[in-house]
Amino acid sequence: SAYPLGDDERERLASALSAKYGKTVHINTIVDPTIVGGLKVSIGDDVIDGTIVGRLEDARRHIAG
């Protein structure tokens, strides 16, 4: 995350991920301001990149491709 998550944000994220994966998910947060905004979530081999930096990189690849 680009900033520390509040308790409500952590609960909502854990609840959504637990529902998606069908098991209890515990949240470990690493704050990285270089991602500018959004979240990057890693669960096992799955990576959900919702960061602004990640979206900009995807856009750059699509334009260059």
N, CA, C and O of each residue as an XYZ file, in Angstrom:
260
protein
N       0.837     -1.178      0.000
C       0.000      0.000      0.000
C       0.884      1.245      0.000
O       1.999      1.231      0.522
N       0.377      2.302     -0.583
C       1.118      3.564     -0.604
C       1.100      4.248      0.760
O       1.922      5.125      1.029
N       0.165      3.850      1.618
C       0.043      4.428      2.950
C      -0.472      3.353      3.902
O      -1.018      2.345      3.453
N      -0.310      3.551      5.203
C      -0.820      2.550      6.156
C      -2.339      2.419      6.065
O      -3.048      3.423      6.006
N      -2.831      1.196      6.055
C      -4.266      0.962      6.007
C      -4.866      1.099      7.393
O      -4.266      0.696      8.390
N      -6.052      1.670      7.440
C      -6.784      1.757      8.697
C      -7.418      0.408      9.019
O      -7.456     -0.486      8.174
N      -7.910      0.270     10.234
C      -8.519     -0.994     10.662
C      -9.686     -1.387      9.769
O      -9.809     -2.553      9.394
N     -10.557     -0.418      9.417
C     -11.704     -0.709      8.551
C     -11.250     -1.183      7.173
O     -11.814     -2.127      6.621
N     -10.236     -0.531      6.622
C      -9.723     -0.916      5.309
C      -9.146     -2.330      5.340
O      -9.376     -3.127      4.431
N      -8.396     -2.625      6.394
C      -7.809     -3.969      6.529
C      -8.907     -5.018      6.652
O      -8.802     -6.087      6.051
N      -9.958     -4.734      7.421
C     -11.063     -5.675      7.595
C     -11.798     -5.912      6.287
O     -12.109     -7.054      5.948
N     -12.080     -4.840      5.544
C     -12.785     -4.974      4.258
C     -11.944     -5.774      3.267
O     -12.469     -6.636      2.562
N     -10.650     -5.495      3.208
C      -9.761     -6.217      2.304
C      -9.694     -7.698      2.679
O      -9.809     -8.564      1.811
N      -9.510     -7.985      3.951
C      -9.447     -9.381      4.413
C     -10.752    -10.106      4.121
O     -10.736    -11.263      3.701
N     -11.878     -9.443      4.338
C     -13.185    -10.048      4.087
C     -13.373    -10.349      2.601
O     -13.830    -11.435      2.243
N     -13.026     -9.402      1.740
C     -13.179     -9.598      0.296
C     -12.268    -10.721     -0.207
O     -12.693    -11.557     -1.004
N     -11.033    -10.738      0.254
C     -10.098    -11.783     -0.179
C     -10.487    -13.151      0.372
O     -10.350    -14.162     -0.317
N     -10.972    -13.185      1.611
C     -11.418    -14.456      2.199
C     -12.591    -15.018      1.409
O     -12.663    -16.224      1.176
N     -13.510    -14.150      0.997
C     -14.656    -14.600      0.204
C     -14.193    -15.120     -1.159
O     -14.703    -16.133     -1.638
N     -13.247    -14.446     -1.776
C     -12.748    -14.853     -3.095
C     -11.997    -16.183     -3.037
O     -12.168    -17.030     -3.914
N     -11.166    -16.369     -2.008
C     -10.318    -17.564     -1.925
C     -10.924    -18.690     -1.090
O     -10.376    -19.792     -1.047
N     -12.049    -18.423     -0.425
C     -12.735    -19.469      0.314
C     -12.060    -19.904      1.595
O     -12.343    -20.985      2.112
N     -11.173    -19.076      2.113
C     -10.514    -19.377      3.389
C     -10.124    -18.071      4.062
O     -10.095    -17.018      3.424
N      -9.829    -18.143      5.336
C      -9.453    -16.952      6.083
C      -8.128    -16.406      5.575
O      -7.160    -17.147      5.407
N      -8.098    -15.103      5.332
C      -6.897    -14.439      4.844
C      -6.445    -13.431      5.897
O      -7.244    -12.633      6.386
N      -5.181    -13.471      6.236
C      -4.604    -12.505      7.171
C      -3.810    -11.487      6.362
O      -3.109    -11.846      5.417
N      -3.923    -10.232      6.732
C      -3.298     -9.143      5.985
C      -1.977     -8.742      6.635
O      -1.931     -8.413      7.820
N      -0.916     -8.772      5.854
C       0.386     -8.226      6.250
C       0.645     -7.052      5.322
O       0.730     -7.230      4.107
N       0.770     -5.875      5.868
C       0.904     -4.671      5.054
C       2.344     -4.197      5.002
O       3.033     -4.127      6.020
N       2.786     -3.874      3.794
C       4.078     -3.220      3.584
C       3.767     -1.870      2.952
O       3.123     -1.808      1.905
N       4.210     -0.807      3.571
C       3.969      0.541      3.052
C       5.109      0.899      2.102
O       6.285      0.849      2.464
N       4.726      1.266      0.865
C       5.694      1.641     -0.170
C       5.162      2.859     -0.923
O       4.379      2.710     -1.862
N       5.578      4.054     -0.524
C       5.052      5.267     -1.162
C       5.413      5.393     -2.641
O       4.828      6.222     -3.338
N       6.360      4.594     -3.139
C       6.736      4.690     -4.555
C       5.646      4.165     -5.481
O       5.692      4.425     -6.683
N       4.661      3.427     -4.949
C       3.576      2.941     -5.809
C       2.526      4.020     -6.038
O       1.581      3.805     -6.797
N       2.669      5.151     -5.410
C       1.853      6.359     -5.564
C       0.459      6.197     -4.982
O       0.035      7.055     -4.207
N      -0.263      5.162     -5.308
C      -1.602      4.934     -4.778
C      -2.061      3.539     -5.131
O      -1.451      2.877     -5.970
N      -3.118      3.088     -4.509
C      -3.647      1.763     -4.773
C      -2.982      0.701     -3.922
O      -2.266      1.000     -2.966
N      -3.237     -0.559     -4.295
C      -2.708     -1.702     -3.547
C      -2.156     -2.749     -4.501
O      -2.610     -2.875     -5.638
N      -1.190     -3.483     -4.031
C      -0.713     -4.683     -4.710
C      -0.870     -5.810     -3.712
O      -0.321     -5.752     -2.612
N      -1.624     -6.843     -4.091
C      -1.929     -7.947     -3.197
C      -1.307     -9.215     -3.757
O      -1.482     -9.530     -4.934
N      -0.582     -9.941     -2.919
C       0.003    -11.226     -3.307
C      -0.535    -12.306     -2.392
O      -0.438    -12.210     -1.169
N      -1.108    -13.341     -3.003
C      -1.586    -14.508     -2.258
C      -1.061    -15.722     -2.998
O      -1.537    -16.053     -4.084
N      -0.088    -16.379     -2.412
C       0.551    -17.499     -3.093
C       1.164    -17.008     -4.396
O       1.962    -16.071     -4.402
N       0.784    -17.647     -5.503
C       1.283    -17.244     -6.816
C       0.425    -16.166     -7.466
O       0.814    -15.616     -8.497
N      -0.728    -15.852     -6.891
C      -1.622    -14.829     -7.442
C      -1.156    -13.444     -7.033
O      -0.835    -13.206     -5.869
N      -1.119    -12.531     -7.993
C      -0.777    -11.138     -7.723
C      -1.861    -10.264     -8.340
O      -2.158    -10.375     -9.530
N      -2.443     -9.404     -7.529
C      -3.431     -8.435     -7.987
C      -2.782     -7.071     -7.846
O      -2.585     -6.577     -6.736
N      -2.448     -6.462     -8.986
C      -1.752     -5.172     -8.962
C      -2.736     -4.057     -9.291
O      -3.068     -3.832    -10.455
N      -3.191     -3.372     -8.270
C      -4.095     -2.239     -8.435
C      -3.401     -0.930     -8.136
O      -4.048      0.051     -7.767
N      -2.073     -0.907     -8.293
C      -1.317      0.309     -8.007
C      -1.349      1.247     -9.203
O      -1.523      0.810    -10.340
N      -1.184      2.507     -8.949
C      -1.114      3.483    -10.031
C       0.109      3.211    -10.895
O       0.026      3.281    -12.121
N       1.235      2.906    -10.279
C       2.450      2.601    -11.031
C       2.221      1.392    -11.941
O       2.633      1.406    -13.101
N       1.578      0.365    -11.435
C       1.292     -0.824    -12.237
C       0.380     -0.516    -13.413
O       0.597     -1.022    -14.514
N      -0.629      0.302    -13.195
C      -1.549      0.677    -14.275
C      -0.828      1.492    -15.339
O      -1.067      1.303    -16.531
N       0.053      2.397    -14.918
C       0.821      3.188    -15.883
C       1.750      2.297    -16.702
O       1.904      2.504    -17.906
N       2.368      1.308    -16.058
C       3.232      0.373    -16.788
C       2.432     -0.439    -17.803
O       2.891     -0.650    -18.925
N       1.231     -0.898    -17.416
C       0.366     -1.625    -18.347
C       0.005     -0.743    -19.542
O       0.045     -1.199    -20.685
N      -0.345      0.507    -19.285
C      -0.711      1.429    -20.370
C       0.477      1.652    -21.297
O       0.316      1.678    -22.517
N       1.660      1.812    -20.729
C       2.850      2.022    -21.535
C       3.118      0.806    -22.438
O       3.487      0.967    -23.601
N       2.931     -0.413    -21.900
C       3.132     -1.629    -22.698
C       2.123     -1.713    -23.841
O       2.476     -2.112    -24.951
N       0.866     -1.339    -23.574
C      -0.162     -1.397    -24.611
C       0.108     -0.384    -25.715
O      -0.119     -0.667    -26.891
N       0.585      0.781    -25.343
C       0.878      1.820    -26.340
C       2.088      1.419    -27.176
O       2.097      1.612    -28.392
N       3.115      0.856    -26.520
C       4.340      0.472    -27.221
C       4.141     -0.783    -28.074
O       4.848     -0.986    -29.061
N       3.172     -1.625    -27.688
C       2.996     -2.929    -28.319
C       2.379     -2.877    -29.642
O       2.180     -3.915    -30.272
